[in-house]
Amino acid sequence: MNKLQDLFETVTKQATEQELNLVNDFLNAIQQKQQNDAPTYLNAVFQMDTQYEQDQCTVTMPITPISHNSFKMPHGGIIATLADNAMGFLVNKDLRSEGKGAVTTNMTVHYVKSSTEKNLIATATYLHKGRQTIVMECTVTQPDGKKIAYATGSFFVINPPTSSK
């Protein structure tokens, strides 16, 4: 614990306002997960908001410095993560009642436009629902509706391990 406190003090003493905001956001994210206010640390860190409507899942994510590439735009890997989350959350929500889950086996992302907007929205829907495999699609847009990326993903249905907390 002392080592962590020393690191925290060293980093925050030298930090810019932006870096202090990132540290604050990161600590708040851990706290949200600890309090079960976020389903995963990933969702908490990237401040993802998940909404479900029939056979659709929409995940909205603010673009912050932690999600930037070197051009201060959303990093392609973050956009892929956003799409994977939207597709995976929908699949797993629907399989939960059967005591099953799903994991991504393949995903293809096509980036069609860069974005400098403050939020991105991923909307996932089903293409195929099988017993063992599920195929999804997801469109990532800006709030104005302009398409940023398009993804498809294949998911394998599993019996999830029981949690041992």
Backbone as JSON Lines, residues from 0, in Angstrom:
{"i":0,"aa":"M","n":[0.82,-1.19,0.0],"ca":[0.0,0.0,0.0],"c":[0.87,1.26,0.0]}
{"i":1,"aa":"N","n":[1.96,1.22,0.74],"ca":[2.86,2.39,0.77],"c":[3.43,2.68,-0.6]}
{"i":2,"aa":"K","n":[3.77,1.61,-1.34],"ca":[4.32,1.78,-2.68],"c":[3.3,2.46,-3.59]}
{"i":3,"aa":"L","n":[2.05,2.05,-3.48],"ca":[0.98,2.64,-4.28],"c":[0.77,4.11,-3.89]}
{"i":4,"aa":"Q","n":[0.77,4.4,-2.6],"ca":[0.6,5.78,-2.16],"c":[1.76,6.66,-2.62]}
{"i":5,"aa":"D","n":[2.98,6.13,-2.59],"ca":[4.14,6.88,-3.07],"c":[4.02,7.18,-4.56]}
{"i":6,"aa":"L","n":[3.61,6.17,-5.34],"ca":[3.43,6.36,-6.77],"c":[2.35,7.4,-7.04]}
{"i":7,"aa":"F","n":[1.24,7.29,-6.32],"ca":[0.14,8.24,-6.49],"c":[0.62,9.66,-6.22]}
{"i":8,"aa":"E","n":[1.37,9.83,-5.14],"ca":[1.87,11.17,-4.78],"c":[2.84,11.7,-5.83]}
{"i":9,"aa":"T","n":[3.74,10.86,-6.31],"ca":[4.71,11.27,-7.33],"c":[4.0,11.68,-8.62]}
{"i":10,"aa":"V","n":[3.07,10.86,-9.06],"ca":[2.37,11.13,-10.32],"c":[1.52,12.38,-10.2]}
{"i":11,"aa":"T","n":[0.79,12.53,-9.12],"ca":[-0.12,13.67,-9.01],"c":[0.63,14.99,-8.78]}
{"i":12,"aa":"K","n":[1.79,14.95,-8.17],"ca":[2.59,16.17,-7.99],"c":[3.02,16.76,-9.33]}
{"i":13,"aa":"Q","n":[3.31,15.88,-10.29],"ca":[3.82,16.32,-11.6],"c":[2.71,16.41,-12.64]}
{"i":14,"aa":"A","n":[1.49,16.13,-12.27],"ca":[0.41,15.99,-13.24],"c":[-0.13,17.33,-13.74]}
{"i":15,"aa":"T","n":[-0.53,17.3,-15.01],"ca":[-1.26,18.43,-15.58],"c":[-2.71,18.32,-15.11]}
{"i":16,"aa":"E","n":[-3.49,19.34,-15.38],"ca":[-4.91,19.3,-15.01],"c":[-5.61,18.14,-15.73]}
{"i":17,"aa":"Q","n":[-5.26,17.94,-17.0],"ca":[-5.85,16.84,-17.77],"c":[-5.49,15.49,-17.13]}
{"i":18,"aa":"E","n":[-4.26,15.33,-16.73],"ca":[-3.83,14.07,-16.1],"c":[-4.51,13.87,-14.75]}
{"i":19,"aa":"L","n":[-4.69,14.93,-14.0],"ca":[-5.42,14.82,-12.72],"c":[-6.87,14.4,-12.97]}
{"i":20,"aa":"N","n":[-7.47,14.94,-14.02],"ca":[-8.83,14.54,-14.37],"c":[-8.89,13.06,-14.75]}
{"i":21,"aa":"L","n":[-7.88,12.58,-15.46],"ca":[-7.82,11.16,-15.83],"c":[-7.68,10.27,-14.6]}
{"i":22,"aa":"V","n":[-6.82,10.66,-13.67],"ca":[-6.65,9.89,-12.43],"c":[-7.97,9.87,-11.67]}
{"i":23,"aa":"N","n":[-8.62,11.01,-11.58],"ca":[-9.91,11.1,-10.9],"c":[-10.94,10.2,-11.57]}
{"i":24,"aa":"D","n":[-11.02,10.26,-12.9],"ca":[-11.97,9.41,-13.64],"c":[-11.68,7.94,-13.41]}
{"i":25,"aa":"F","n":[-10.4,7.58,-13.43],"ca":[-10.02,6.18,-13.26],"c":[-10.39,5.67,-11.87]}
{"i":26,"aa":"L","n":[-10.11,6.46,-10.85],"ca":[-10.46,6.06,-9.48],"c":[-11.98,5.98,-9.3]}
{"i":27,"aa":"N","n":[-12.71,6.92,-9.9],"ca":[-14.17,6.86,-9.86],"c":[-14.68,5.6,-10.55]}
{"i":28,"aa":"A","n":[-14.04,5.21,-11.65],"ca":[-14.43,4.01,-12.37],"c":[-14.24,2.76,-11.52]}
{"i":29,"aa":"I","n":[-13.13,2.67,-10.83],"ca":[-12.9,1.52,-9.94],"c":[-13.96,1.49,-8.86]}
{"i":30,"aa":"Q","n":[-14.27,2.64,-8.3],"ca":[-15.29,2.72,-7.27],"c":[-16.67,2.3,-7.8]}
{"i":31,"aa":"Q","n":[-17.01,2.72,-9.03],"ca":[-18.29,2.31,-9.64],"c":[-18.37,0.8,-9.75]}
{"i":32,"aa":"K","n":[-17.28,0.16,-10.18],"ca":[-17.27,-1.3,-10.31],"c":[-17.37,-1.95,-8.94]}
{"i":33,"aa":"Q","n":[-16.67,-1.43,-7.96],"ca":[-16.73,-1.97,-6.6],"c":[-18.15,-1.91,-6.04]}
{"i":34,"aa":"Q","n":[-18.87,-0.85,-6.39],"ca":[-20.24,-0.66,-5.9],"c":[-21.28,-1.28,-6.83]}
{"i":35,"aa":"N","n":[-20.82,-2.05,-7.82],"ca":[-21.7,-2.7,-8.8],"c":[-22.54,-1.7,-9.6]}
{"i":36,"aa":"D","n":[-22.03,-0.49,-9.78],"ca":[-22.7,0.51,-10.62],"c":[-22.27,0.39,-12.08]}
{"i":37,"aa":"A","n":[-21.31,-0.49,-12.35],"ca":[-20.84,-0.75,-13.72],"c":[-20.63,-2.25,-13.86]}
{"i":38,"aa":"P","n":[-20.99,-2.82,-15.02],"ca":[-20.88,-4.28,-15.18],"c":[-19.43,-4.77,-15.28]}
{"i":39,"aa":"T","n":[-18.53,-3.94,-15.8],"ca":[-17.12,-4.31,-15.93],"c":[-16.26,-3.07,-15.66]}
{"i":40,"aa":"Y","n":[-14.99,-3.31,-15.36],"ca":[-14.06,-2.19,-15.2],"c":[-13.94,-1.42,-16.52]}
{"i":41,"aa":"L","n":[-13.93,-2.16,-17.63],"ca":[-13.83,-1.54,-18.94],"c":[-14.96,-0.55,-19.17]}
{"i":42,"aa":"N","n":[-16.19,-0.97,-18.88],"ca":[-17.33,-0.07,-19.04],"c":[-17.21,1.15,-18.13]}
{"i":43,"aa":"A","n":[-16.73,0.93,-16.92],"ca":[-16.59,2.04,-15.98],"c":[-15.51,3.01,-16.42]}
{"i":44,"aa":"V","n":[-14.34,2.5,-16.82],"ca":[-13.23,3.37,-17.22],"c":[-13.6,4.21,-18.44]}
{"i":45,"aa":"F","n":[-14.3,3.6,-19.4],"ca":[-14.66,4.33,-20.61],"c":[-16.04,4.98,-20.52]}
{"i":46,"aa":"Q","n":[-16.64,4.93,-19.33],"ca":[-17.92,5.61,-19.04],"c":[-19.01,5.22,-20.04]}
{"i":47,"aa":"M","n":[-19.06,3.92,-20.38],"ca":[-20.05,3.44,-21.35],"c":[-21.42,3.34,-20.71]}
{"i":48,"aa":"D","n":[-22.41,3.84,-21.42],"ca":[-23.81,3.76,-20.98],"c":[-24.52,2.78,-21.92]}
{"i":49,"aa":"T","n":[-25.1,1.73,-21.35],"ca":[-25.72,0.67,-22.14],"c":[-27.23,0.72,-22.0]}
{"i":50,"aa":"Q","n":[-27.92,0.69,-23.14],"ca":[-29.39,0.69,-23.18],"c":[-29.85,-0.44,-24.1]}
{"i":51,"aa":"Y","n":[-30.96,-1.1,-23.69],"ca":[-31.51,-2.19,-24.5],"c":[-32.91,-1.82,-24.97]}
{"i":52,"aa":"E","n":[-33.21,-2.22,-26.2],"ca":[-34.54,-2.01,-26.76],"c":[-34.82,-3.18,-27.69]}
{"i":53,"aa":"Q","n":[-35.74,-4.05,-27.31],"ca":[-36.08,-5.26,-28.07],"c":[-34.81,-6.01,-28.43]}
{"i":54,"aa":"D","n":[-34.57,-6.28,-29.71],"ca":[-33.38,-7.03,-30.15],"c":[-32.24,-6.09,-30.55]}
{"i":55,"aa":"Q","n":[-32.01,-5.07,-29.73],"ca":[-30.99,-4.07,-30.04],"c":[-30.32,-3.59,-28.76]}
{"i":56,"aa":"C","n":[-29.04,-3.31,-28.85],"ca":[-28.3,-2.75,-27.73],"c":[-27.57,-1.5,-28.23]}
{"i":57,"aa":"T","n":[-27.69,-0.42,-27.48],"ca":[-27.01,0.83,-27.81],"c":[-26.08,1.18,-26.67]}
{"i":58,"aa":"V","n":[-24.82,1.39,-27.01],"ca":[-23.82,1.78,-26.02],"c":[-23.27,3.15,-26.44]}
{"i":59,"aa":"T","n":[-23.38,4.11,-25.54],"ca":[-22.87,5.46,-25.78],"c":[-21.62,5.64,-24.93]}
{"i":60,"aa":"M","n":[-20.61,6.25,-25.54],"ca":[-19.34,6.44,-24.85],"c":[-18.81,7.84,-25.11]}
{"i":61,"aa":"P","n":[-18.51,8.59,-24.05],"ca":[-17.88,9.89,-24.27],"c":[-16.43,9.7,-24.72]}
{"i":62,"aa":"I","n":[-15.97,10.58,-25.58],"ca":[-14.58,10.54,-26.02],"c":[-13.78,11.46,-25.09]}
{"i":63,"aa":"T","n":[-12.86,10.85,-24.39],"ca":[-12.02,11.55,-23.43],"c":[-10.55,11.31,-23.82]}
{"i":64,"aa":"P","n":[-9.62,12.0,-23.21],"ca":[-8.21,11.79,-23.55],"c":[-7.74,10.34,-23.41]}
{"i":65,"aa":"I","n":[-8.36,9.56,-22.55],"ca":[-7.94,8.16,-22.4],"c":[-8.28,7.34,-23.64]}
{"i":66,"aa":"S","n":[-9.22,7.8,-24.45],"ca":[-9.61,7.06,-25.65],"c":[-9.0,7.64,-26.93]}
{"i":67,"aa":"H","n":[-8.14,8.63,-26.79],"ca":[-7.54,9.28,-27.96],"c":[-6.37,8.49,-28.55]}
{"i":68,"aa":"N","n":[-6.21,8.64,-29.86],"ca":[-4.97,8.2,-30.5],"c":[-4.01,9.39,-30.49]}
{"i":69,"aa":"S","n":[-2.9,9.3,-31.21],"ca":[-1.92,10.39,-31.2],"c":[-2.4,11.64,-31.92]}
{"i":70,"aa":"F","n":[-3.53,11.55,-32.64],"ca":[-4.11,12.71,-33.33],"c":[-5.26,13.34,-32.53]}
{"i":71,"aa":"K","n":[-5.43,12.9,-31.29],"ca":[-6.49,13.38,-30.4],"c":[-7.89,13.1,-30.95]}
{"i":72,"aa":"M","n":[-7.99,11.94,-31.62],"ca":[-9.28,11.43,-32.11],"c":[-9.48,10.06,-31.49]}
{"i":73,"aa":"P","n":[-10.69,9.52,-31.53],"ca":[-10.91,8.19,-30.96],"c":[-10.0,7.13,-31.6]}
{"i":74,"aa":"H","n":[-9.3,6.39,-30.78],"ca":[-8.41,5.32,-31.23],"c":[-9.24,4.2,-31.87]}
{"i":75,"aa":"G","n":[-8.74,3.64,-32.96],"ca":[-9.46,2.57,-33.65],"c":[-9.75,1.37,-32.75]}
{"i":76,"aa":"G","n":[-8.81,1.04,-31.88],"ca":[-9.03,-0.07,-30.95],"c":[-10.14,0.21,-29.96]}
{"i":77,"aa":"I","n":[-10.3,1.46,-29.58],"ca":[-11.38,1.85,-28.68],"c":[-12.72,1.74,-29.41]}
{"i":78,"aa":"I","n":[-12.74,2.14,-30.68],"ca":[-13.97,2.01,-31.47],"c":[-14.34,0.53,-31.61]}
{"i":79,"aa":"A","n":[-13.34,-0.32,-31.85],"ca":[-13.58,-1.77,-31.95],"c":[-14.09,-2.31,-30.62]}
{"i":80,"aa":"T","n":[-13.53,-1.85,-29.52],"ca":[-13.98,-2.29,-28.19],"c":[-15.42,-1.87,-27.94]}
{"i":81,"aa":"L","n":[-15.75,-0.65,-28.34],"ca":[-17.12,-0.16,-28.2],"c":[-18.09,-1.05,-28.97]}
{"i":82,"aa":"A","n":[-17.76,-1.38,-30.2],"ca":[-18.62,-2.25,-31.02],"c":[-18.72,-3.65,-30.42]}
{"i":83,"aa":"D","n":[-17.6,-4.21,-29.98],"ca":[-17.6,-5.55,-29.38],"c":[-18.45,-5.57,-28.12]}
{"i":84,"aa":"N","n":[-18.35,-4.52,-27.33],"ca":[-19.17,-4.43,-26.11],"c":[-20.66,-4.41,-26.44]}
{"i":85,"aa":"A","n":[-21.05,-3.59,-27.4],"ca":[-22.47,-3.5,-27.76],"c":[-23.01,-4.86,-28.23]}
{"i":86,"aa":"M","n":[-22.25,-5.51,-29.1],"ca":[-22.69,-6.82,-29.6],"c":[-22.69,-7.87,-28.48]}
{"i":87,"aa":"G","n":[-21.61,-7.92,-27.74],"ca":[-21.49,-8.91,-26.66],"c":[-22.49,-8.71,-25.55]}
{"i":88,"aa":"F","n":[-22.76,-7.47,-25.19],"ca":[-23.73,-7.21,-24.13],"c":[-25.13,-7.67,-24.54]}
{"i":89,"aa":"L","n":[-25.51,-7.45,-25.8],"ca":[-26.82,-7.89,-26.26],"c":[-26.93,-9.41,-26.24]}
{"i":90,"aa":"V","n":[-25.93,-10.08,-26.78],"ca":[-25.93,-11.54,-26.8],"c":[-26.02,-12.09,-25.38]}
{"i":91,"aa":"N","n":[-25.17,-11.59,-24.5],"ca":[-25.12,-12.13,-23.14],"c":[-26.35,-11.8,-22.33]}
{"i":92,"aa":"K","n":[-26.95,-10.66,-22.55],"ca":[-28.22,-10.34,-21.88],"c":[-29.28,-11.37,-22.26]}
{"i":93,"aa":"D","n":[-29.35,-11.69,-23.55],"ca":[-30.38,-12.61,-24.03],"c":[-30.1,-14.06,-23.64]}
{"i":94,"aa":"L","n":[-28.85,-14.44,-23.48],"ca":[-28.52,-15.82,-23.11],"c":[-28.57,-16.07,-21.61]}
{"i":95,"aa":"R","n":[-28.51,-15.01,-20.82],"ca":[-28.46,-15.13,-19.36],"c":[-29.62,-15.96,-18.82]}
{"i":96,"aa":"S","n":[-30.83,-15.78,-19.38],"ca":[-32.0,-16.52,-18.88],"c":[-31.86,-18.02,-19.09]}
{"i":97,"aa":"E","n":[-31.01,-18.44,-20.03],"ca":[-30.77,-19.86,-20.28],"c":[-29.57,-20.38,-19.48]}
{"i":98,"aa":"G","n":[-28.96,-19.5,-18.69],"ca":[-27.77,-19.89,-17.93],"c":[-26.53,-20.0,-18.82]}
{"i":99,"aa":"K","n":[-26.59,-19.37,-19.96],"ca":[-25.47,-19.44,-20.91],"c":[-24.9,-18.05,-21.13]}
{"i":100,"aa":"G","n":[-23.79,-18.0,-21.84],"ca":[-23.15,-16.76,-22.22],"c":[-22.53,-16.94,-23.59]}
{"i":101,"aa":"A","n":[-21.79,-15.94,-24.04],"ca":[-21.13,-16.04,-25.34],"c":[-19.83,-15.24,-25.3]}
{"i":102,"aa":"V","n":[-18.88,-15.71,-26.09],"ca":[-17.61,-15.02,-26.24],"c":[-17.37,-14.73,-27.72]}
{"i":103,"aa":"T","n":[-16.67,-13.65,-27.98],"ca":[-16.36,-13.27,-29.35],"c":[-15.35,-14.25,-29.94]}
{"i":104,"aa":"T","n":[-15.66,-14.78,-31.13],"ca":[-14.72,-15.65,-31.82],"c":[-14.09,-14.96,-33.02]}
{"i":105,"aa":"N","n":[-14.78,-13.97,-33.56],"ca":[-14.26,-13.26,-34.72],"c":[-14.97,-11.91,-34.81]}
{"i":106,"aa":"M","n":[-14.21,-10.9,-35.2],"ca":[-14.82,-9.6,-35.39],"c":[-14.09,-8.87,-36.51]}
{"i":107,"aa":"T","n":[-14.87,-8.24,-37.37],"ca":[-14.32,-7.43,-38.45],"c":[-14.86,-6.02,-38.31]}
{"i":108,"aa":"V","n":[-13.96,-5.06,-38.38],"ca":[-14.36,-3.66,-38.26],"c":[-13.93,-2.92,-39.51]}
{"i":109,"aa":"H","n":[-14.84,-2.16,-40.07],"ca":[-14.54,-1.29,-41.2],"c":[-14.69,0.15,-40.71]}
{"i":110,"aa":"Y","n":[-13.6,0.89,-40.74],"ca":[-13.63,2.29,-40.34],"c":[-13.95,3.12,-41.58]}
{"i":111,"aa":"V","n":[-14.96,3.98,-41.48],"ca":[-15.38,4.72,-42.66],"c":[-15.16,6.23,-42.54]}
{"i":112,"aa":"K","n":[-14.94,6.72,-41.32],"ca":[-14.75,8.16,-41.14],"c":[-14.09,8.39,-39.79]}
{"i":113,"aa":"S","n":[-13.22,9.37,-39.72],"ca":[-12.66,9.73,-38.41],"c":[-13.66,10.63,-37.7]}
{"i":114,"aa":"S","n":[-13.49,10.75,-36.4],"ca":[-14.44,11.53,-35.62],"c":[-13.7,12.45,-34.66]}
{"i":115,"aa":"T","n":[-14.23,13.64,-34.5],"ca":[-13.72,14.56,-33.48],"c":[-14.86,14.95,-32.54]}
{"i":116,"aa":"E","n":[-15.95,14.2,-32.59],"ca":[-17.11,14.48,-31.73],"c":[-16.82,14.06,-30.29]}
{"i":117,"aa":"K","n":[-17.66,14.51,-29.39],"ca":[-17.47,14.24,-27.96],"c":[-18.06,12.91,-27.5]}
{"i":118,"aa":"N","n":[-18.89,12.27,-28.34],"ca":[-19.5,10.99,-28.0],"c":[-19.55,10.1,-29.23]}
{"i":119,"aa":"L","n":[-19.52,8.79,-29.0],"ca":[-19.78,7.82,-30.05],"c":[-20.89,6.9,-29.58]}
{"i":120,"aa":"I","n":[-21.66,6.4,-30.54],"ca":[-22.82,5.55,-30.23],"c":[-22.7,4.27,-31.03]}
{"i":121,"aa":"A","n":[-22.69,3.14,-30.36],"ca":[-22.65,1.84,-31.03],"c":[-24.02,1.19,-30.9]}
{"i":122,"aa":"T","n":[-24.56,0.74,-32.02],"ca":[-25.88,0.1,-32.03],"c":[-25.72,-1.3,-32.62]}
{"i":123,"aa":"A","n":[-26.01,-2.31,-31.81],"ca":[-25.83,-3.71,-32.22],"c":[-27.17,-4.41,-32.41]}
{"i":124,"aa":"T","n":[-27.22,-5.27,-33.42],"ca":[-28.4,-6.1,-33.69],"c":[-27.94,-7.47,-34.16]}
{"i":125,"aa":"Y","n":[-28.88,-8.4,-34.2],"ca":[-28.59,-9.78,-34.63],"c":[-28.63,-9.91,-36.14]}
{"i":126,"aa":"L","n":[-27.74,-10.74,-36.67],"ca":[-27.83,-11.18,-38.05],"c":[-28.26,-12.65,-38.1]}
{"i":127,"aa":"H","n":[-27.79,-13.45,-37.1],"ca":[-28.11,-14.88,-37.04],"c":[-28.06,-15.35,-35.59]}
{"i":128,"aa":"K","n":[-29.1,-16.07,-35.17],"ca":[-29.13,-16.65,-33.82],"c":[-29.16,-18.17,-33.95]}
{"i":129,"aa":"G","n":[-28.03,-18.78,-33.73],"ca":[-27.96,-20.24,-33.74],"c":[-27.84,-20.77,-32.32]}
{"i":130,"aa":"R","n":[-27.83,-22.09,-32.18],"ca":[-27.69,-22.69,-30.85],"c":[-26.26,-22.57,-30.33]}
{"i":131,"aa":"Q","n":[-25.28,-22.67,-31.24],"ca":[-23.87,-22.63,-30.83],"c":[-23.15,-21.35,-31.27]}
{"i":132,"aa":"T","n":[-23.59,-20.77,-32.37],"ca":[-22.96,-19.55,-32.84],"c":[-24.0,-18.48,-33.13]}
{"i":133,"aa":"I","n":[-23.59,-17.26,-32.9],"ca":[-24.46,-16.1,-33.11],"c":[-23.64,-15.09,-33.91]}
{"i":134,"aa":"V","n":[-24.27,-14.48,-34.9],"ca":[-23.6,-13.46,-35.7],"c":[-24.32,-12.13,-35.48]}
{"i":135,"aa":"M","n":[-23.53,-11.11,-35.21],"ca":[-24.07,-9.79,-34.88],"c":[-23.52,-8.76,-35.86]}
{"i":136,"aa":"E","n":[-24.2,-7.6,-35.88],"ca":[-23.67,-6.45,-36.6],"c":[-23.79,-5.24,-35.69]}
{"i":137,"aa":"C","n":[-22.93,-4.27,-35.93],"ca":[-22.92,-3.06,-35.11],"c":[-22.48,-1.88,-35.96]}
{"i":138,"aa":"T","n":[-23.19,-0.78,-35.8],"ca":[-22.83,0.46,-36.45],"c":[-22.41,1.46,-35.37]}
{"i":139,"aa":"V","n":[-21.28,2.1,-35.57],"ca":[-20.8,3.13,-34.65],"c":[-20.99,4.47,-35.34]}
{"i":140,"aa":"T","n":[-21.72,5.35,-34.69],"ca":[-22.03,6.66,-35.26],"c":[-21.67,7.78,-34.3]}
{"i":141,"aa":"Q","n":[-21.64,8.97,-34.84],"ca":[-21.55,10.19,-34.04],"c":[-22.98,10.55,-33.64]}
{"i":142,"aa":"P","n":[-23.15,11.47,-32.69],"ca":[-24.51,11.9,-32.32],"c":[-25.31,12.47,-33.49]}
{"i":143,"aa":"D","n":[-24.64,13.02,-34.51],"ca":[-25.36,13.56,-35.67],"c":[-25.77,12.49,-36.67]}
{"i":144,"aa":"G","n":[-25.48,11.22,-36.35],"ca":[-25.87,10.1,-37.21],"c":[-24.84,9.69,-38.23]}
{"i":145,"aa":"K","n":[-23.76,10.45,-38.38],"ca":[-22.72,10.08,-39.36],"c":[-22.02,8.8,-38.91]}
{"i":146,"aa":"K","n":[-21.91,7.85,-39.85],"ca":[-21.31,6.55,-39.55],"c":[-19.79,6.68,-39.44]}
{"i":147,"aa":"I","n":[-19.24,6.13,-38.36],"ca":[-17.8,6.12,-38.11],"c":[-17.21,4.77,-38.46]}
{"i":148,"aa":"A","n":[-17.94,3.71,-38.09],"ca":[-17.44,2.35,-38.32],"c":[-18.61,1.38,-38.4]}
{"i":149,"aa":"Y","n":[-18.35,0.26,-39.04],"ca":[-19.32,-0.82,-39.16],"c":[-18.59,-2.1,-38.78]}
{"i":150,"aa":"A","n":[-19.21,-2.92,-37.95],"ca":[-18.57,-4.16,-37.49],"c":[-19.53,-5.34,-37.58]}
{"i":151,"aa":"T","n":[-18.96,-6.5,-37.79],"ca":[-19.7,-7.75,-37.64],"c":[-18.9,-8.6,-36.66]}
{"i":152,"aa":"G","n":[-19.61,-9.43,-35.92],"ca":[-18.94,-10.29,-34.96],"c":[-19.62,-11.63,-34.85]}
{"i":153,"aa":"S","n":[-18.81,-12.67,-34.67],"ca":[-19.31,-14.01,-34.42],"c":[-19.06,-14.33,-32.96]}
{"i":154,"aa":"F","n":[-20.04,-14.96,-32.35],"ca":[-19.97,-15.29,-30.93],"c":[-20.26,-16.77,-30.73]}
{"i":155,"aa":"F","n":[-19.5,-17.42,-29.85],"ca":[-19.69,-18.83,-29.54],"c":[-20.41,-18.92,-28.2]}
{"i":156,"aa":"V","n":[-21.48,-19.7,-28.18],"ca":[-22.28,-19.86,-26.96],"c":[-21.53,-20.8,-26.01]}
{"i":157,"aa":"I","n":[-21.44,-20.4,-24.74],"ca":[-20.73,-21.18,-23.72],"c":[-21.58,-21.33,-22.46]}
{"i":158,"aa":"N","n":[-21.16,-22.25,-21.62],"ca":[-21.66,-22.33,-20.25],"c":[-20.63,-21.56,-19.42]}
{"i":159,"aa":"P","n":[-20.98,-20.35,-18.96],"ca":[-19.98,-19.53,-18.26],"c":[-19.56,-20.17,-16.94]}
{"i":160,"aa":"P","n":[-18.31,-19.96,-16.57],"ca":[-17.85,-20.47,-15.27],"c":[-18.6,-19.76,-14.14]}
{"i":161,"aa":"T","n":[-18.76,-20.44,-13.04],"ca":[-19.43,-19.82,-11.9],"c":[-18.45,-18.86,-11.24]}
{"i":162,"aa":"S","n":[-18.99,-17.77,-10.77],"ca":[-18.19,-16.72,-10.14],"c":[-17.72,-17.18,-8.77]}
{"i":163,"aa":"S","n":[-16.45,-16.94,-8.47],"ca":[-15.92,-17.25,-7.14],"c":[-15.32,-15.99,-6.56]}
{"i":164,"aa":"K","n":[-16.18,-15.23,-5.9],"ca":[-15.74,-13.95,-5.37],"c":[-15.43,-14.04,-3.9]}
